[in-house]
Each structure stands twice: as structure tokens, then as C-alpha cells.
């Protein structure tokens, strides 16, 4: 399936250690503004996760703002899994 800036939808079994996992990308450019979790494949073959607000998706690049304010650019062709996740819970209140 061809990858477009409109959506990435793919999946398949991937072996990692002792188990096979099905990695699915179920986000699209319509999810800009939502909190997302992405798994990307690094050049070393390892995986790395990025969690934050999807700020933009253009020119085949996703921009995700982490909670610490860092803006991470992720080329869409290295995304192997992604989904919308719930917003962060409010900070816990300290003693009354």
C-alpha cells in the first residue's frame, strides 16, 4: 500500500525476541491536534517510541510535541505503528 500524507494504514507480523507482534498504524492527518503514540524504526534496526501531540503532518513528516516541549520530526516512512491515545491526566494534587 502506498504511503500518503493523508493516512498510513498497514500492519503485519514482526518478530521481536520471543514473540510476534502485529504493528498497526491507525492514524491519519485528520488526527492533528490529538495525542498520539508512534513507534518508529531507527537506522540501527531498533525501535523508538514518541508520545505527544501531533502538531502537523506535511511533506511526509509528522511533527510530535512531547510533554517536555521538544518537537520531534518523524519521517512517515519509518513509522511502523501509531495510534491516538487519551490526553494526559491532570497532575496529582499534593496534600490538602
Secondary structure, 3 states (H helix, E strand, C coil): CCCCCCEECCEEEEEECCEEEEEEECEEHHHCCCEEEEEEECCCCCEEEEEEEEEEEECCEEEEECCCCCEEEEEHHHEEEEEECCCCCCCCCCCC
